[in-house]
Amino acid sequence: MKILLTGNLGYVGPWVTRRLRERYPNAELVGVDIGYFSHCLTDAARMPEVLLDSQHFIDLRRLPLDVLIGVDAVVHLAAISNDPMGNAYEDVTFDVNYQAGVEMARQAKAAGVRTFVFASSCSVYGFADDKPRTEQSETGPLTAYAKSKVLTEQALRTLADGDFRVTCLRFATACGMSDRLRLDLVLNDFVACAIANRRITVLSDGTPWRPLIDVKDMARAIEWAVERDAPSGGDFLVVNAGSDAWNYQVYQLARAVADAIPGTQVSINREAPPDKRSYRVDFALFRSLAPTHQPQSHLAGTIEGLRKGLTAIQFHDPDFRNSPFMRLRVLADLRSRGLLNETLEWADKRSRRFVSSRERLPHVATEILPAV
């Protein structure tokens, strides 16, 4: 079996690599990543990529066709991966996340790939706190990142058939320790604040809902999606990936971190307008389809894992939001040093004209995408 992982040199990739290697010890695992964050290792005893058979440093916008030869399954993680980066590089977000991602899927299908797993996001639901969102609910993406996920799901649906099985995992917000840790995620940020400052400042009123999933459980869900057969959801499946027990309001997360790290104070701006990115999510479909791959982590354990991981690297930076733990800061640093250009291409690569395709994007419909 040959499995291709795109975007494997990021936050989620190390756990996915480890999980798939354990499940498929004799498989050929291949990584494809542009390499923005390859150097952002967090106290790793070794590079996670030693578990791969090969690693390619490739811009998804220019994926060579030969990379897909002989591939049985694609796990597509690559993306401009959060709202701050999407806001700063909106055109690039659509070009990488949507245009390049869909073109890669088309090439994969033409090359004979049978299984395609897409890391989507529950952020596609936008502002929806009246009741938990199911896969049958309307989407209401508020950011470039979320809109790119909806567009990609819509395009993948047209490609799926009996020879090309597609699974779109709408992940809850990631959290937890990783070999390439990010602190630009709500729970990770709170733990870092507690350790560095003994104070968590919640800028909103604390009421927005966030479903969370530990990064280890994301890898468990991806393993299931790689193995999934047609009776478990059909040739095209959109499924919320997470746990009902992990729907939290922001203030609850802050309190949980403060309870776990004694001496931490919590400040909540009760006068602030509610954050419009608020949604609860129903994970019943995932629970019924993947009973053996359900999330195993608990909030207290994830917080403790982050505390231990940050303590091990002697983390105590009160200004960590301006550090390499923030993905947007890494991109800004690479650009300031002349290593990346304005379209986030490596400046020392052979120069090619880059044309944004934003003008050709279809309307982002808030249509219902049922689980087939």
N, C-alpha and C positions, 0 to 999 in steps of 0.2 A: 504494500500500500504506500502511496506517495501523497503527502499532505503539504500544501503550500500555505504558509501563514504570512499575511500581509500586515505591516505595522507591528511586527513582533518586538521591535526595540523600544517599546514604550512601557507604560505602567502595567498594562494587563498581560502583555506578551510573555514575560518570564514565567508567570503561573500557568498560562496556556501551554507553553513549551514543555514545562515540567509535567503537567497532567497528561498531555498526549504521549510523551515519551514513556511514562509509566504504563499507560494503557496499551501502547503499540511499540514495544521494545525493538521490534525488527522493522518498523516502518521507516521510510525515507522522509524525513522532516526537512523542509526547505523554508528559510526565512527571506522575506522581501521587505525592505524598509529603506526610506530615504536617508535615515541616520541623524535626524535633528537631535535626538535625545540619547543616542547610543552611549555617550560619555557620562550620563547622569546616573551612575551606579550608586547604590545606597548600601554600603557595608557588605557588599556581596563577596563571598569567599572566592568566587570564580564568576566569569561571565556566563549568564544563563544560556547563551547561544552555543556553548560547548556541547549541549545536548542535541543540537541540530546536526544534520549531515552537511548542510551548506547554508551560507548566508550571502544574499545578494543586496548590494546597496544600489537601489533603483528608485527613481522618481516614478510614482504610479502613473503620472501623466504621459510617460513614455515607456511603458512596459513592453519589453521585447517578447514576441510571440513564443520564442523557444523556451522561455521560463515555464510555460504551461504544458509542455510536452510530457506526456505520461502521468500527469497529475490526476489523482482520483478525487480529491476533496480540496476545496479552498476555504480557509477560515479568514474572513476579511475584517481585520481590525483597523486597517489604515484609515486615518482621517485627521483633518484639522479638528482637534478633539475636545474643545470646550467652548463655552459662550464668549469669554474674553478674547480668545484667539479668533473666533468667528466674527466678532464685532470689529476687531482690528484688521482682519484680512477677509472681508466678506466675499469678494470675487474669487479669491483663491479657495475659500471654503467650498463654494459651489463647484468650482472646477475640479478640485481634488475629490471631495466627498461624493459628489453626484456624477459629474460628467466622466471623470476618470474611473470611478468605481464601477459605473454601469458598463462602460466600454470594456473594462477588464472582465466583467461577468460575461459579456457577449463573446469575448475572445476565449474565455474558459469553456463556455458551452461548445463553441466551434472546435475546440481542441479535444473534446471528449470528456471533460470533467463531469462527473456524475452528481457531486454534492457540493453545494455552495452555502456557506454559513455566513450571515451578515450580522455584525454587531450594530444593532440599532439602539434606540433609546426611548425610555418612557417620557423624556422631555417633549416628545411629539404631542403630548396631551395639553401642554401649555397651562392655562389657568382653568382648573376643573376640580374644585374642592367640594362640590355639592355631594358627590358620591363617588366611590371608587370606579376608576375607568377600566373597562374591559376591552378586549380586542375588537368588539363590535362598536365601541364608542367613536364618536367623531374625533378627529385630531384637530388640534389648534396650535400649531407650532408658532412660537413667538420670536425665535432667534434664527440666525443664518444656519447655525449648527443643527437645530431641530428641523428646520425646513429641508435641509439637505437630506436628512434621514427619511422624511416622508417621501420626497421625490425618488430616492433610491428604492424604497420599498415598492412604490408604484411601478417603476421600471422593471424591477426584478420579477414582479408578478407576471408581466407579459413574456418573460423568458422561460419561466418554469414549465416543465412538462415531465412526462414519464422518464425521460432521459437526463433531466437536469433538475434535481430536487433542491429547492431553495427553502432555507429556514432563516427568518428574520427574528432575532432575539431582541426584543425591546427591554434592554437592561434598566434596572433601577440605578440610582446614582452610586457609582463605585466608591469603595472605601477600603481601608486596610493596608497592611504593610506589604511592600513590594521591593524587589531588587532595584527597581527604578521608581522610587517613591515620588508621588505628587502631593503637594500640600494645598493645591488649588481645588480641593474638594471639601465639602462642608464638614464632615466628621473629622477628616484628617487635619483640616485647618483648626478646628476646635481643640484637638489634642495638642497640636503644636503651640497654640496660644497658651494652653494650660501649663505646658512644660516651660516655655520660654518666659512667660509673663505672669503666670499664676492668675491670669484674668482672661475671660472670654467676653468679648464685646459683640453682641448681636445687633447689627445695624438696622435690621427690620424689626417689626413688632413681635417677631418670634412665632407667629401663627402659621406661616406657610407649611404645607405638607411636603415631605420628601420621602419617597420610598428608597431604601438603601439596599445594597448587596455587597458583601465582602468579595474582594477580587478573587479569592480562592474559589468561591462559589460561582463566580462568572466562568472560571475555567471548567468547573464541573458541568455547567449548563452547555458549554461549547462541546465538550466531549459527547454529551447526549445528542446534540444536533448533528455532529459528524456521523454518529451511528444510526440516527433516526431512519426508519423505513416508512414507506408510503402509508400503511395503515395508521401510523401515529401522526396524523395531521395532514396527509395528502402531499401532493407534489409542491405546493406552495403553502407555507405556514408563517403567519405572524403571531408571535406569542410573547406575552409579558413574562420576563424572566426575573424572578425574585420571590419574596415571601410576604404574605399578608401581615405577618408579625413584625415586619420591618418597615411599616408605614409610620413615620414619626413626624411630629411638628418640630420645627427648628429649635424651639425653646426646650423641648424634651431632650434633644441631643446635647444641647449645652449643659443641661442639668446632669445628664448621665455622665458626661466627661468630668464635670466638677466633682461628682460623687466619687469617681474612680481615682481622681488625682487630688488628694486633700490639700486644702489651702487655696483652691481656685475659686475666685469670685466670678459671678456672672452678671453682666450688665445688659439689659434688654431695653431698646428704645421703644417704649410702648406708644409713643406719639408718632412713630414713623408710619407711612402708608404701607399697606400689605404688599409684599412682593408678589407680582403677578405670576411668577413661576411657582405655582402651587397645585399639586395634584396628588390624590391618593390613587392607588392602583390595585386592581383585583388580579391575583395570580392563580385563580382556580384552574384555568386551562393548563397552565404549566404543571400544576400539581397533579392533574389527572393524566397528562401525557408522559410525564417524566418522574414517576414516583421514586425511582432509584437514584435520581440525580438532583434531589431537592437541596436547597441551601442547608448547610450544617453549622454555620457560624452563629454565634450569639453576640449581641451588641457589646456586652461587657468584655467578652473575649477579644473582639476586634479592637476595642479601645485599649485593652491591656497589651495586645500585640503591637499596636502603634507606640504605646508608651515605652515598651521594652526596646523596640527597634530604634526609636529616636534616642533613648538613653544610651544605647550601645554605641552610637556614633557621636556621643557627647554633644548632642544638639542643645543649643541654648541661645539661638539667634532671635532676639526680639524683633528684628527687621527681616524675618524670613520671607515676607511677601515681596521682597526685592532680591530674592536669592534664586539659585538654579532649581529650587524645589517648585518654582512656579513656571509652568511651561511657556507662558507668554514672555516671561523675563528671559528665558533661554533663547527664544527666537530674536528678541530685541538685542541681546548681546551678540549673537551671531551676525546680525545685520550691522551693528555698530562696528564690528571688526571687519566688515567687508566680505564676509564669508557667504552670506545669503543676499540675493537681490530682492527687489520689491515684490516679486511674485513667489518668493520663497524657493527659488532654485539656487543650487550651489553655484556661486559666482565663478569658481575656477573650473567648471565644466565647460565644454565647447558651447559657445554662445548660440542660442537658437531663439528665434522670435516667438514670443509667447502671446497668444491672443485670447483674451478672456471670452468665455462663452456665455457670460451672464445674460446678455441680450437675447439669447436664444432659449432661455429656460422656460419651461412650461409653467402655467399657473400652479401654485401650490394649493391644491384642493384640500379641503377639510372633509374629504369623503370617508366613508366607513370602509375599512379594510378587514373583511371577515377572515376568520381562520378557516381555511378550506380543508 
